[in-house]
Amino acid sequence: MKYHFNEIEAKWQKYWADKGTFNASNSSDKPKYYVLDMFPYPSGAGLHVGHPLGYIASDVYARYKRLKGFNVLHPQGYDSFGLPAEQYAIQTGQHPAVTTKVNIEGGVDNQGNEIAGYRNQLDKIGFSFDWSREVRTSNPEYYKWTQWIFTELFNSWYNNDTNKAEGIETLVSAFAKEGNGNINAACDDNIEPFTAAQWNDFSENEKQAILLQYRLTYLAETEVNWCPALGTVLANDEIVNGVSERGGHTVVRKKMTQWSMRISAYAERLLQGLDSLDWSESIKETQRNWIGKSVGATVSFNLKDHDKKIEVFTTRPDTIFGVSFMTLAPELDLVQEITTPEQKEEVDAYIASTAKRSERERMADVKTITGAFTGAYAEHPFTKEPIPIWIGDYVLAGYGTGAVMAVPCGDQRDYDFAKHFNIPIPNVFEGVDISEEAFADKAATVIANSDFLNGLKYKKAVKLAIYELEKIGAGSGKTNYRLRDAVFSRQRYWGEPFPVYYKDGMPHMIDVEHLPLELPEIEKYLPTEDGEPPLGRADVWAWDTKANKVVSNDLVRSSAVENSEDNGIYPLELNTMPGWAGSSWYFFRYMEKAQRDAVFASKEAMDYWGNVDLYIGGSEHGTGHLLYSRFWVKFLKDRGHVSVDEPFQKMINQGMILGTSAFVYREENSNTFLSLGLSKDKQVQPIHAPVAFVNASDELDVEAFKKWRPEFKDAEFILEDGVYKVGREVEKMSKSKYNVVNPDEICEQYGADTLRMYEMFLGPLEQAKPWNTAGITGVHNFLKKFWKLYHNGAEAAFNVTDTPASKDNLKTLHKTIKKVEEDIENFSFNTSVSTFMIAANELSAQKCTSREVLEPLAILIAPYAPHIAEELWSKLGHTESISEASFPVFEEKHLVESAKNYPISFNGKMKFTLELPLDMSKDEIEKTVMAHEKTQMYLDGRTPKKVIVVPGKIVNIVG
């Protein structure tokens, strides 16, 4: 019987869907195991073969754990809010909700484009997902609970004494009893002190303004990355080389009032929590660097001719006598206040130019030295000498205080700045030459030219410097973190609406029983003409606090009309939440199945599933997504909503599958294309050609290429040996490079099992590897050979017998069991595929037909090639899915050799072999060999001089 893979795969995919084979139970006697993928954004372009790599790996492991007796939760969903659908809406007018639905479910968009649909594509690959728990972050029934979490954050503050988040009501109670003098909270800087009596006399609006300085989500004027072309704020990780990752648009720094999350309150807990996680050291180090813990001191510098101070954080207070200038971030408000009239024009021009550079670009650029002198001076806390104040874009307003005490002798960036602008570089290190570069070796530091610090080494000098600073009230010891509060607003339409209305300018939350607050319909998805976010176009976007519903904006009381009655109707927030809102808690939603309307996830479900046991996804989420989700989980734990402190116990980052691009070579200033061999040493322009036009021999279908784009219609192609040879280069697989391979086509031509095994076979999971369609035929041929193991009867009929397995059969089976189990546990999936190939070759050579071997072999391959395994399992007489079977148990005894095939030699030349038991004694071996008929034939009546026997190795008859 032929291996009809298309029919087999369609049959079993339907069976799994109809039976709900992989739907997990929230109560089971089996141990639980939660396997999760970083869920995809459903783009209209659909999947290419690089996307499923992590999903296949997680599916192999999920199927394996089921076979090992676990109750496995392996869900899937869609991170379906985001900028791409909104940009498409701006271009085409199609509502983002429609775009998202078509991208997921398939169909035709309003431009006539055929969309395969993510769900259809995923199903064709045969994943064991529990689709009954699907999540779409853009569905109101889901984002209702994202809005609820936001409300919980708003109604919480961080108590540094208890080291956890608490309800805002405990803070209000403390204020009413004792004011804020003894409150140790994570809060805004420069909070004014007040007594209990003052608090109780404050108006409601004044109280709300104070509480906003303590809440875990709060409104603040923040320096943001503003992208005018996209009309929204971008996170640092959405900017590459100073432009937006999406579209390559200009990004500028701009001050805006934004919602922010006080993630900085959790910095130390986020840092310490890494120690308990089974993650790669590289990802942990990435998070440690992002959190950026530094131990040092704050130092206050009085301003000359001003009543203000400049506070700086430094890790080297021991070098305070080496300060020769100060540098401020250009965007600090203080800069405008202290700049002298003579310097104003230069400073303003510098601030304007700096606004065009992203923070990431400014941090990364260590070569370009720019700055401007403000004309102002600070006062050294000990010497009282004047210190010139500059601005420079290597200082960021959001890191520390936005000010640096520059010690050029001990910091290379300060050194380069001082050299460039001819600023003095005093040396505070004993016996060190700083004529060429700064000196930063703490271990070798001995302080000099520093008054009371002279002669001290680094550690003692730091302690004494802090002590003296504290004594004169000019500083104190402090631990600082690079991690900054996360901006949580986006000026766009397609995101979660904030459950916020504004009364007398103060934000208030909509009660959870009235959520979700759903996105309104609008005609255009661009910001308004007045620069408001797209929701500013909504006519019905006000909140009626009496009827608890959304009503017309016309009903909002106008502040311009004196004595008009407050009817309880207020404007709603116009910004929406960022993409990371929904992805910071979705793993809990998958746990819940029955009570999704009532709770974000029930206590019973969360207590059962705990946290994610295995999380697989790309390393590009090593900072943003992972930090934000860890932050939200720790917060939810503090408030008693979840029982775990970390979301993802073990995480693996899959590598990227790279595309093999094809290039054609156009002669400069012409429409003539030279074949690869003819293009050498010529002035040519490489142009990406669609890989679909190129065969396995790197030959271009010239006619197809000409028809591809109008400008190539009349192109001339210079061939070599009658064909046009393209160049090849391994690059990121991308639609823009025309090197993507559609998994649907691979499944159609070779089958999903072939695709799954080939992707696992390409190389170690965590490494990048190039895709080569030519190599897939080897895996496909293996599966055909595997099929023939079970179909070796007359006319390729199914032929599995009850014949007892031979020793060789069992040896092949059990070494395969051992290797495959070890490989899966170590995520070495590529070597498992090789092991299956070896097993198939050996069993074919052994002409094995034994059920004792072929039945467990089908189970072994099931995680990798589930369709063929299900079909064989059914043919073996089983009525339940192979996923209900038990993983074969390895038995060491089958790999222990009980006999040895001895080479029998005469005068050192081997004549024949003889299999003898390994436990046979030396005398017994000699006796058996001498009695053998072949020995007698070779001796031909002679009596040997001696017989040399080495047990387990050789027999040599001499003479």
N, C-alpha and C positions, 0 to 999 in steps of 0.2 A: 504493500500500500504506500502510495506516494505521500510525502510530507506536505500537506496542503495548509500551510501556515496561516494564510488569510482567513480561511474558513474556521480553523481551530481557534484563532485569537478572537474573532467576532463572537463565536459560540460561548467562550468562557467569560468574556467581558460582559455579555448579556446575562449569563448565569450569576456572576458576582453581583451585578446591579439588581437583578430580580430577587435574589435571595438575601441581599444585604449581608453578604458573607463577611465583610470586614467592619461591620457596625459594632463598636465596642460597647460593653455593658459597664454601668457604673457600680455594679455589685457583682463580685465574682469570688470564688474560693481560690482562684489562681492569683499568683503575685502580679502586680500591675507593672506595666512599662509604657512610658509616654515618649513616642518618637515624633519630632516636629521638624518641619522645614520652615525656613524664612519664607513667608508667603509672598506670592508674586503680585506685581502690579500688572493688570490685564491690558496690555497695549494692543492696538489694532493690528500691529505687525505680526502678532502671534509668537509662537515658540520657534527658536532655531535649535539645532542639536546641542548647543552649549548649555541651554537652560535646564534640561532635565538631569544633568549630571548628578547634582546633589539629591534630587528627588529619587533617582534610581538607587543611589547609595543608601538613602534612608529607607527605601522600600525593601531592599535586600535585608537590611537589619531588622525592620519591623516583621517581615515574613519569617525570618530566622527565629526571632523571639517568640512568635506564635508557636512555631514548631517545638520550641524549647519549653512550652507549657505556660507562657505568660498571657495575661489579658492585656492586649496591646491597643493603645489609643494612637492612631496615626491619621490625624485629620488634615484637611486642606481648606483654603479659602482665598480671599482676594483683598489686597491692600488697595482698595478701589477709589479712594479719594486721591486727588493730586493734580498737578499742573498740566500733564499731557492732555487729558480729556478736556480741560478748560481751554487750552490753546487751540485744540481742534474745534471746540465750540465757537471760539472767536473767529476762526477761519471759515467755518462752514455753516454756523448757525444751529448745528445739531446739539440738542441739550446734552450736557455731560452724562446725565443719568441714562440716556438712550445709548450714547457711545459706549458707556461702561457695560451695559446689558448686552449689546451686540458683541463687544469684544470678548465677553465671557461665554455667552451662549451661542454665538455664531449668527450669521445672517448677512444682510446687505445694509450698508450705511446710506446716508442721504446723498452721498457722492457716487453711489453705484458700486462701491468697492465690496468685493466678496470677502467676508471675514470668517475665518475658519472657526474661531471661538476657542478660548483656552480650555474650557471644560472638555470639549470634543477631542482636542489634541492630547490632553492629559489622559483621558480614558483610553485612547488608542495605544498608549504605552503600557497599559495594564497595571496601574498603581493600585495598591491595596488601601486606598483612602477610605475613611469613614465619612462619606459625603452627607450623612444625615446631620452632621454637626457643622456644616459649611458656614463660614463667616464672610460677610462683605462689609467692609468698614463704612461704606456709603449708604447702607440700609438704615433707615431711621430706627428700627428696632434694635440695631447694634449701637448706633452713635448716641442713642438715649443714655446709655451707660457710660460712654465717654464723657458726655455732658455731666453726668452725675459725679464721676471722679473729679472733674474740674471743680464742681461745686464743693466737694469734700475738701479739696486742696484750699479753696477760697476760705472755707470755714475752719481752717487749721493754722497753727503756728508751731514753730520748732523751739522746744524748751531745751536749752543747752545743759541745764542741770540734770534733767532726766534723760537727756540724749535721745529724744524721740519727739514725734509730732503729737500735738494735743489739740483738743477742740478749742475753738476761739473763745468759747464761753468761759473757759478757765482763765484766760487772759483778761477778759472783761471783769471777771470777779476779782482778780488780783488788783487791777487798776482801781476798782471801786473801794478796795480795802486799804491799799497802801501806795497807790500811784505806780510809777514805773521805775523808781530808783533801784529796786532790788531785782528787777526782771533781767534774767540772763537769757537772751533770745537771739536767734538768727534773724536779723532785721536790717532795715535800711541804715545807712550811716547818718550821723549827725541828728539823731532824734532828740528833740527837746525834752528835758525832764519835767515831770509834773507830779503834783501830790494827788491823794485820793479826793480831797476837797475840790481841787481844780478839775479833775476828771468828771466828778459828779455835776459840776457847773457847766461843762462843755455842752454845746448844742449837739443834736443827733448827727448833724453833718460833720462837725468837728471831730466827734468820736470816730465816725466812719473813716475820716481822712487819716487819723492816727492808726487805726486798726489796719489800714491798707499798707502801712509801713512794716507790719509784722506778718501779714498773711503769707501762706506758702505759694499762692499765686496772686500777683499784684500788678497794678498799673504803674508804669514809670517811663520817663523820657529816656530813651536808650539810643546809643549809636548803633545803627543797623546797616546791613548790606542791602542797599536799595537798587533794584534793577528796573529802570524806567520802561524798558521794552516789554518786560513781563508784567510790570505793574505790581510787583510784590517784593517783600523782604525775603532774602535768601539766607539760609544757614551757612556757616563757614564751609561745611563739607559739600555745599551745592555750588561752590565757586572753584574753578580750575584756571590757573594762570591768569587770575585777575578778571575773568569773564564768567558768565553763568555757564554751568555745566550743560544745561539745556539751551541750545540755540547760540551759545557763544556771544551773549550780549554784554554790553558795558555795565559794570556794577560800581556804584559810588557809595561812600559813607554818608549817612544822613541821620539826623536826630528825629525820632518819632516817638509818640506815646504808644507804648506797646504793653500787652500782657506778657508777663515773665513768670517763669517757674523758679522758685528758690532752691534749685538743685544743689547750690553751694553749701547749704546746711548739711547735706549728706556726704560731703566730700570725704571725710575720714572713714565713714562707714563703707562708702563705695570702694575705698582703697583697701581697707582691711578685709572686706568680703571676698576679694579676689583670691585670698589664700585658701579658701575652702572649695574653690571651683576646679573642675577637671577641664581646663582650657589650655590651649597652646601657650607657651611662655611668651611668644611674640605678641599675641593678642592681649595678654595680661600687661605686658610692658607698654603696649600702645595706650591702654587705659591708664596705667600709672603715670605716663608722661602727660596725658590729657588732663588728669586731675592735678598733677604737678605740685606735690607737697614740698614746701621749703620752710626751713626753720631759721629764724633770724631775729630781726628787731624792727620796730617802727621808729623812725626818727622825725622829729618836728623841726622845721627850719622857719624862723620868723622872716617875714618879708620886710625889706627896708622901704620906708615911706608908705607902708600899708598896714592895716590892722589884722591882716590875715596871716595864716601859716600854710606851709606846704608840708604835707606828711608823705614820707616815703617808706617803703619796705625794703630792707636790704638783708641779704644772707651774710654780708661781711661788715658788721659794725666795727670790727677790729681795724678796718682801713679808713675810718671816718676822717682822720687827719690828711688823707690823700684826696679829699673832695676838692676839685678845682672848678667845677661848674655843675649846674643842674639841667636836666632835660625833661621837658613836659611833653605829653602827647598833644599834638596840634589841636585836637578836637575838644580839649578841656575848656569849660566855660571860663576858668580862671585866666586863661591866656589873654582873652579880650580885655579883662579887667586890669591886668598888670602891664600890658604892652604900652610903651611910651609912644607919644605922637610921632616921633622921628622914625620909629620902627614899624608903624602900623601898616603902611603900604606893603612892605616886604613880608610881614607876618601874614597879612590877609591873602596875599598871592600864594604863599606857601601852604596855608590851610586849604585853599581851593584846589591846589594840585594834589595834595595828600588825599582829599576826599575821593579821588578817582581810583585809588589803590585799595584793594581788599586787605583785611587784616592778615590773611594767610600770606599774601604777596609781600607785605611789609616785614613779616617775621622771617620769611625765607630769604629775602634779598639782603645778604650781608656785604655785598660788594659796593652798592651804590650808597654814597654818603651825601646826605642832604640835611639842611636845617636852616633855622633863622634865629637871630638874636632878638629877644623881646625888649631889650633896653632896661629890664628890671633886674634887681639883685636880691638875693636872700642873705641871711646872716648865719655864719657857722655857729653851731650851738656851743662850742668850746672856745674857739679863738676869736669869735665875733667879727671875723674878717668878711668882707663882701664876696658873694659867690654869684657870678653872672648866670642868668637864667635863659636857656635856649629852648627851642622846640625842635623835635626831630621825629620823623615818622617811624623810627625803630622802637619808640615807646608807644604803648597802646593804652587808651583810656580805660579799657575794661580789665586790664591786668594790674593787680595791686591797686595803687592809688592813681595811676596814670602819670607818676612822676618818678624820676630816677636821680639819686645822688651819684653823680658821675665821678668814678675813681679811675682815671685813665691808666694809672700804673698797674692796676689789678684787673682790668676788664678790657678785652681786645676791642670790643665795639666802641667803648668810651675812648680808648686809646686812638683808634682810627679817626673818630670824630674830632678829638682834640688836635691831632696832627693836621687834619684837613682844614680846620678853622684856626689853627695857630693859637690854641689855648694851652696854658702851662700844664706840665705833667709832673707834679711833685712825686718824689719817690719815698714810699713809707716802708720799704723792705730792706733789711740789712744785708749787705753784700750781694745785691742783685743788680745786674745790668739791664736797664729798661730802654736802652737807646734804640733798639730795633722792634721790640714787641712788649706787650704787657706780661706780667708774671702772675699766674693763677694757681700755683702749686701750694695748696693749703698746708700740706704736710711739711713742706720745707720753709714755711713762713716764719720769719723772726721780724717783729715790728721795729721800725726805726723812725726818727723824726716825728714822733707822735706823743710827746709829753709823757703822761703817766703810763702809756702803753709800751714805751721803749724797752726792748730786750725780751718781750714776751712772745711765746709761740702762739699759734692760731687759737687753740681752744681757750687758753687762759686769757688771751687778749679779748676774745669775743665776750666772755663772761664779765670781765672788768669794764669793757666799754658799755655793756648794757646796764651794769650797776651804776656807773657814773651818769649815764643818760637819765636813768630813773631818778637819781638823786637830785638832778637839776630840773626835773619835769620835762625833759626834752625827748623822751622816748621810753620804750619798754620792750621786753622780749615778746616775740610773737611767732606763731606758726601760720604760714600763708599757703593758699592753694591757687593754682592757675585756673582751675575750674570756675567758670562764671555762670551766673544765672542764665537760664535758657529762654531766649525770646520765644514767645508762644503765640504770636499773631501773624496772620498772613492777609495781605490786602487782595484777596481773590474770592471767587464765588464757590468753587467746588471743594469745599471742606466742611468740617463740622461747625454749625453755628454755635456761638457762645451762648449759654443760657443766661444772658446778662441783659438787664435793662438799666437805664440811668435816671435816677431821681435826684434833682438838684445837683447834677454833675457827678454824683457818686454812684458806683456800680452796686447793683443788687442782684441776687440770684433768683431764678425761677425755681419754685419748689419742685422736687423730684416727681411728685404725683402728676405734675402738668407737663412733664417731658415725654417724648422728645419735642424740642423746638425744631421744626422742620424747615429746610431751606425753602424760601419763597420762589415763585416763578419770576424771572426777569427776562427782558427782551434782548439785552446785550450783556456780554460778560466782561466788558472792559471797565476800568475805573470811570467814574462820572467826570463830567467836564470840569467840576470843581476839585477833582483830585481825590474824591472819596472812593473807598473800595466799591466793587461791583454791587454789593448789597445796598449801596446808596441809591441804586436805581429802583429798588422795590417800593411800590406804592403802599403795600399792606405789610408794614414791618414796624409795628409798635405793640407794646404789651399792655393789656388791660388787666390790672392787678385785682380788679373786682370780679370780672368774668373769667379771669385766668385763660385768656386766649389772645391770639394775634389779631390786631385790628388795623384799620387804615391809619396811615401817618397823619392824616388831616385832623384826627381826633386828639392828637397830642396838644396839651395846653400851651399856648404861645406865651413865652416870657415877655413878649413885647406888649401884651394886653394887660394893663394894670387891673388888679383886683379880680382877674378871671379865676373862676373856681377850679381847684385841683380835682379833676375827675378820675384820678388814679390810672391814667394812661400815659406811658412813658416810652421814649425811643429805645430801640434795641441796638445792641452792639452790631457794627457794620463789618468788622473783621471776622475771619473764620480761623479755626485752629489749623496748626501745621500738620504735615503728613505723618509725623511721628506720634500724634495723639492716639490714633486708633491702633497703631502697631505696638504700643507700649503695654497693652494688657490683653491682646487677643488670645493668648495662650490659655487664659483662664476661661474665656468664653467657650472654647472648644470642650472644656470639661463638662459644661452644663448642657443638658439635653431636654429636660422636661419643664423647667421653670423659667424659661428665658424672658417671659414678660414680667415676672415678679422680681427677679434678682439678676445682677450681672453674672453671677455664678453662685450656686447654692453652697452652703457650708459643707453639706454632705459630699457633694461632687469634689470640692477642693480638698477636703480631708482625705478622700479616697485617692485622688490622682497626685496630690502634693505638687511637685514642680516637674518641669520637663526633664526626663532622664537623658535624652539625647537630642541635641539641637544641631542641625546642619544648615549651613548657609555660607555666603561669601564674606571674605575678610573685609570688604569695603564697608561693612556695618560695624567694624571693630570699635568705633567710638560712639557716634550718635545714637543709633538704635539700641545698642546694648547698654549704654549708660542710662539712657532715658527709661528703658523698661526696668532696669535694676532699681532706679530711683523710685519709680511708681510702685514697684512691689514692696520696697522697704517702707514707703509711706502707707500703703494699704495695710501692711502688717502692723505698723504703729497704731493705726486707727481701728484695729481689730477686725478688718474685713477679709484678710487672708491669713493663712497659718504658716506660710513659708517666707524666708527672708531673701531668697534669691530665685529668679525665674528659671534659669537654665543650668542644671548641674554639670552636664558634660556637653562640650561643644566642639564640633569639627568644622573647619573651613575648607570647603572643596576648592580645588584649583580651577582655573579657567580653561575651557576648551577653546583653543585658538583656531582661527580660520586660515586656510591656505589660499591666499589671494592670487588672482591671475592679473597680469599686466600686459597691455599692448604698448607699442612704442611708436609714437608719432614724431616724425621729423619736425624740427622747429620751423615755424612759419609755413607750414604746409598741411595738407590733409592726406599725407602719405604715411603708411604704417610699415615699419620694418620688422620682419621676423626676428626673434630673440638673437639668433646667431649673427644676423646682419646689423644689429643695432649697436654692437660693441664699438667703442671709440667714435661714436657719432653723437651729434647734438640732438638728443631725442627727449621727448616728454613722456614719462610713464603714465599711463591712464588705466585705472581699474576696469577690468572687464568682468561681467557676470560669470561666476564659476559654472553656471548652468550651460554656458556656451563652449565649455572646454572639456575634452575627453580625458581619459586616464593617461593618454600619451602626451598631454599638454598641447594638444592641437586645437586651435580655435575654429569654431563654426563661423566662418567669415560672413556668410549671408545673414545669419541670425544677428550678428553684431551690427551689420549695416542697417538692419531693420529696427534695431533697438532704439536708436535716437536719430532724429532728423539730420543732425550735423554730420553723421557718419554715412549717410545714404550714398554719397558719391565718392567715398574714400577709396584710395588705391592701396592695395596690400601687396607688398613685396615678399614673396614666399621663398622658403628654402626647401629643396627636395620636394616641391609640389605642395607643401603645407605651411600654415602660419603657426609657428611655435610661440607660445606665451612665456613670459617670465613668471616665476613663482616666489612668493614671500609669505612667511608666517606672521600673521597680525591678529589683533583682537577680532573676533567674529562680530561683524557689524553690517547692518543693512546698507550703510553709507559706503562700505567697501565692496559691496556686491559679492561677499564671500560666505554668506549664510547658507546653511543647508537645512532644508525643512524636514523635521522628523517624520511628518506625514508621508513624505515620499519614500523615506527609508523603510518605514513600516509597511508601505504598500509593496515595495520591491523585494524586501528581505524579511520583513516581519518584526514585530515589536520585541520578541525575545532576542533576535539578532542585535537590534539596536541596544537593548539593555546590556547584553553581554559584551558588546563591542565597546560601549562607553566605559564599562568597568575594566575592560582589558587594556585600554589605552595607556594606562600607567597609574602610579600611586595617586590616590584620591586627592591629596592635598597639593599636588603639583600641577602647574599649567602644562598642557600637552596639545599638540596640533591635531586637528581632525584630518583624516585622509580616507575619503570614501573608498578608494581602491583597496584598503586594508580590510574592509568589512566583509568581503567575500570569504575570507578565511574562517571567520566566526560562523558565517551562514553555512559553509560546508561542514563545519564541525557539527552543527545542529542536525543537519541531514544525516551525518554519520551516527549521531546519538539516536536518532529516530530508527535507523536501520538495526541498531542493537536489539530493538524490540520487534522488528519486522524483518526477520531473516528466514521466514518460511517460504514455501513455494509461492512464486509470483509476489514476493515481498509481503506475505501475509503476517499478521501479528503472531509472534511465536515466543511465548514465555512459558517455560515448563516448570514442573515441580521437581525436576532433577536436582539432587543435592549439589551444592556448589563445590568446586574443586578447591584445593588449598591455594592455588594461584588466583582463582576468582576471589576468594575471601581476603587474600593478601591485598589485591588491588582495591577492593571495596574499603577495607579498613584503613589503609594508608590514605585513601581519598577522604574518608570521614575525618580522620585526624587533621589532615592539612586544611580542609575546607572550614572546619570548626575553628581552628587556630586563626586562619585568615580573616574570617568574619569578625571574630572577637577583636582582632587587631586592625580591622578596617583595611586589610590588604586584599581588596577585592580582585585586583588584576592577577595576582598569583593563583587565586582560586580558579579563574577561568582556564589558566594553563593546566591546572591539576585535572579539571574535567576532560580536557583534550587528551591528556596522558591516559586517563582511565578508560576513555572510549577506545583508544588505540589498543590498549592491552586487552580489554575484554573482547574486542573484535578478533584479535589474534588468537585469543583463547577459545573463541567460538562459544562464549558463555550465553546460555539461554535460561539460567536458573533464576526463579522468582526470588530466592534467598538473597541474591545480589542485586537484581534489576529493580526490585521494589524499593529497597532503601536508596538506591542510586537516584531514582526519580524524586524522592523527597529531598535529597541533597541538592539537586539542581533547581528545585522549585523556587527558592528566593531570587535566583538570577533569571530563570526562564520559566515563569509560572504557567504560561499557556500550554507549552508542550508537556510540562509536568502534569498539569491537570488532565490533559487528554490521555496520557499514558496511565495515570492513576485510575481513570475511569475504565480504560481497557483492561486493567489488571483486576477489575471486578468490584471496585469500591464505589459506593453511592454518595459518600460525603466528599466535600472539597478536600484536596490534599493539604490545605491549611489546617485541617483538624488532625492531621497525622502527628506523630512524634518524631523528633529529629533522631536519626540513628545513633546508637551508642557505640563508641569506639571500644574495641577489645584488643588489648595489647598482644594477646596470645597469637593472633593471626599474623603478626609481624615478626614473631620470634621464630628463627630458623630452627627446625627440628632435624634437618638433614643437610649434608654437604655433598656437593657434586665434585668428587675428588678427581683431579687429573692423574691418570696412571701412566707413569713414564718408565721407559727402558733405557738405561744409560743416559738419562737426562733428556730424552726425547719423548714427548707425550704421544701415546698411541690411542688411548680411548679414555672415557670418563665413566665413573661409577658412583651412583648416589648411595651414601651410607649414612646411618643415623649418627648425629653429632655426639651422642653419649656413648658410642662404641669405644672400647678400650684399644690401646695400641696393638696388643696381641690379637684381638678379635679382628681388627682391620686387616692385619697382615694375613691372618688365616683365611679370611673371606676373599681377599684379592688373589691370593695364590691359588685358591680353589676355582676361581672364575675361568670359564672356558676360553675367553680371549687371552688371558694370561698364559694359559697352557699352549695356546696356538702360537703366541709370540716367542715363548721359550723353546718351543719345538724340541722337548726332551732334555734341554740343558738344565743344570742346577745352578741357580744364581749364587754369586759370592756373598751378597748381603741384600737385605731389603730395608730401605730407609723409610720410616713412617713418621710424619709430623702430623698429629691429630688435628683435624680441622683445616689442613692446608694441602699436603701433597703425599703421594706414595711414589718412590723411585726404586725400581728393581735394577741392581747393578750386577753385570757379569752374565 
